[in-house]
């Protein structure tokens, strides 16, 4: 279970756990003979059978494909793959020993506007000295679910008795007001949350539910806001 450094309304903070809130499906997929299918990775092509390599090898690639199928490596294609690692290649298709990553910037019409050295965006949810902050920005739940598109939800979990009370009070406050709270990252608490290095920045909202002495505290992530189109 991953951890998040979270502060509450009183600016008291704690390390708590969170995990993806998955629901087990009541249905399962089977083949025509009743067997359960298994997902796996299959080798599609090799470096020698990629289009660039074939274009260098044959003067008329179309005729070569019709006659001999050089785009298929009969010995390799279709093999199951496991324990893969990413390797960068140079212009000749050989493993590169030194790699410099570059970001290319494009305009809305697809033309390249420029480039710059790639930077590593650090995750900001588990920084020891900078907790994710309770911003105080409250949205009615009915309004939030119509205004934002939540692509992923995580359930926050206590790791001991003290953090149970810590999270229970948050969930209770939000449940009683039927509202959702915007969380903020960074030293000023005004930045989106980044869950992993080079990950996508998300706005995060807390939703709480309580029943007797139990609670559920959900963290909903969104990077898409719906806006009303002005009618003339």
C-alpha positions in Angstrom: 0.0 0.0 0.0 1.4 3.4 -1.0 1.5 6.4 1.4 0.5 10.0 1.2 1.5 12.8 3.6 -1.7 14.6 4.4 -2.7 17.5 6.6 -6.2 18.2 8.0 -8.2 21.4 8.7 -6.2 22.1 11.9 -2.9 21.8 9.9 -2.0 18.6 11.7 -0.4 16.0 9.4 0.2 12.3 9.2 1.3 9.6 6.8 -1.6 7.5 5.8 -2.0 4.8 3.2 -4.0 4.8 -0.1 -4.8 2.3 -2.8 -6.8 2.1 -6.0 -10.5 1.7 -5.2 -11.3 -1.3 -7.4 -14.6 -3.1 -7.5 -14.5 -6.8 -8.4 -16.7 -7.4 -11.4 -19.5 -10.0 -11.1 -18.9 -11.0 -14.7 -16.0 -12.8 -16.3 -15.0 -13.3 -19.9 -14.7 -16.8 -21.3 -13.9 -18.3 -24.7 -16.4 -20.3 -26.7 -15.3 -23.6 -25.1 -15.6 -22.1 -21.6 -12.0 -21.4 -20.8 -10.9 -18.2 -19.1 -8.6 -16.1 -21.4 -5.2 -15.0 -20.0 -3.6 -11.7 -21.0 0.0 -11.8 -22.2 2.5 -9.9 -24.3 3.4 -11.2 -27.7 6.4 -10.2 -29.9 5.0 -8.4 -32.9 8.2 -7.8 -34.9 12.0 -7.6 -34.6 14.3 -4.8 -35.5 15.2 -6.5 -38.8 11.6 -6.7 -39.9 10.6 -3.1 -39.1 9.6 -0.9 -42.1 12.8 1.3 -41.9 15.0 -1.8 -42.0 13.1 -3.4 -44.8 13.1 -0.2 -46.9 16.9 -0.2 -46.8 17.1 -3.8 -47.7 14.7 -4.0 -50.7 14.5 -1.7 -53.7 10.8 -2.7 -54.2 9.4 -3.6 -50.8 5.9 -4.2 -52.1 7.0 -6.9 -54.5 9.2 -8.5 -51.8 6.3 -8.7 -49.3 4.1 -10.3 -51.9 6.6 -12.9 -52.9 8.5 -13.8 -49.6 6.8 -12.1 -46.5 10.1 -10.6 -45.3 8.1 -8.5 -42.7 7.5 -11.6 -40.6 10.2 -13.4 -38.6 8.8 -16.9 -38.5 11.1 -17.9 -35.7 10.5 -14.9 -33.4 7.0 -13.4 -34.0 4.4 -14.7 -31.6 6.7 -15.5 -28.8 5.4 -14.7 -25.3 7.3 -11.9 -23.5 8.0 -11.4 -19.8 10.4 -9.4 -17.5 10.9 -6.7 -20.1 13.1 -3.6 -19.7 13.2 -0.4 -21.7 16.4 0.0 -23.8 17.1 3.1 -25.9 18.6 2.6 -29.4 20.8 4.8 -31.6 20.2 5.6 -35.2 21.7 2.2 -36.3 19.4 0.2 -34.0 22.1 -0.6 -31.5 21.7 -0.1 -27.7 22.7 3.5 -26.8 25.3 4.0 -24.1 24.5 7.6 -23.4 21.0 9.1 -23.7 19.8 12.7 -23.5 16.0 13.0 -23.5 14.4 16.0 -25.3 10.9 17.3 -25.1 9.4 18.6 -28.4 6.7 21.3 -28.2 3.9 21.3 -30.8 1.3 23.9 -31.7 -2.4 23.0 -32.0 -2.0 22.5 -35.8 0.7 19.9 -35.3 3.8 22.0 -36.2 6.8 21.8 -33.9 7.4 25.1 -32.0 10.7 24.1 -30.4 12.4 21.7 -28.1 14.0 21.6 -24.7 15.9 19.2 -22.4 13.4 16.9 -20.7 13.0 17.5 -17.0 12.0 15.1 -14.3 8.8 16.1 -12.5 9.0 14.9 -8.9 6.1 13.3 -7.1 4.7 15.6 -4.3 2.3 13.4 -2.3 4.8 11.8 0.2 7.3 14.7 0.8 8.3 14.4 4.5 8.3 18.1 5.2 5.5 19.3 2.8 2.2 17.5 3.4 -0.7 17.6 0.9 -2.9 20.4 2.3 -6.5 20.7 3.2 -7.2 23.9 1.2 -10.6 24.7 2.6 -12.1 25.0 -0.9 -15.4 23.1 -0.6 -17.6 22.1 -3.5 -21.1 20.6 -3.0 -21.0 17.0 -4.1 -23.8 17.3 -6.7 -21.9 20.3 -8.3 -18.5 18.6 -8.3 -19.6 15.5 -10.1 -21.1 17.6 -12.8 -18.2 20.0 -13.1 -15.2 17.6 -13.2 -14.5 14.4 -14.9 -13.0 12.0 -12.3 -10.8 9.5 -14.1 -9.5 7.6 -11.0 -10.3 7.2 -7.4 -8.2 6.0 -4.4 -9.3 5.0 -1.0 -7.3 6.5 1.9 -6.7 4.1 4.8 -5.4 4.5 8.3 -2.3 2.6 9.4 -2.9 2.8 13.2 -5.5 4.0 15.8 -4.3 7.6 15.7 -4.7 7.9 11.9 -8.1 6.2 12.1 -9.4 9.2 14.1 -7.5 11.5 11.8 -9.2 10.2 8.7 -12.6 9.5 10.3 -13.0 13.2 11.3 -12.2 14.3 7.8 -14.8 11.8 6.3 -17.4 12.8 8.9 -17.0 16.6 8.2 -17.4 16.0 4.4 -20.2 13.6 4.8 -22.3 15.9 7.0 -21.9 18.8 4.6 -22.5 16.6 1.5 -19.4 18.2 -0.1 -16.0 17.5 -1.6 -12.8 19.1 -0.7 -10.0 20.3 -3.0 -6.5 19.1 -1.9 -3.4 21.1 -2.7 0.3 20.1 -3.1 3.5 22.1 -2.8 4.7 24.5 -0.1 1.8 26.9 -0.7 -0.8 24.2 -1.1 -1.9 25.5 -4.5 -0.3 22.9 -6.8 -1.9 19.8 -8.4 -0.9 16.4 -7.1 1.7 14.3 -8.8 1.5 10.7 -7.7 4.8 9.4 -9.3 7.9 10.9 -10.9 7.0 12.3 -14.3 3.4 11.5 -13.6 0.4 13.4 -14.8 -0.6 16.4 -12.6 -4.2 16.0 -11.1 -6.5 18.0 -9.1 -7.6 15.9 -6.2 -10.9 16.0 -4.3 -11.7 14.2 -1.0 -15.1 12.7 -0.5 -16.2 11.2 2.9 -18.8 8.7 4.0 -19.5 7.4 7.5 -21.7 4.8 9.1 -21.6 4.4 12.8 -18.0 4.0 13.7 -16.7 3.2 10.2 -15.7 5.5 7.4 -14.7 5.6 3.8 -12.5 8.5 2.6 -12.0 8.7 -1.2 -9.6 10.8 -3.2 -10.9 11.5 -6.7 -8.5 12.6 -9.4 -9.3 14.8 -12.4 -7.5 16.8 -15.1 -10.6 17.6 -17.0 -13.2 20.3 -16.1 -16.5 20.6 -18.0 -17.5 24.2 -18.9 -20.8 25.4 -20.2 -20.7 26.7 -23.8 -22.0 30.2 -24.1 -25.0 30.5 -26.4 -25.3 33.6 -28.5 
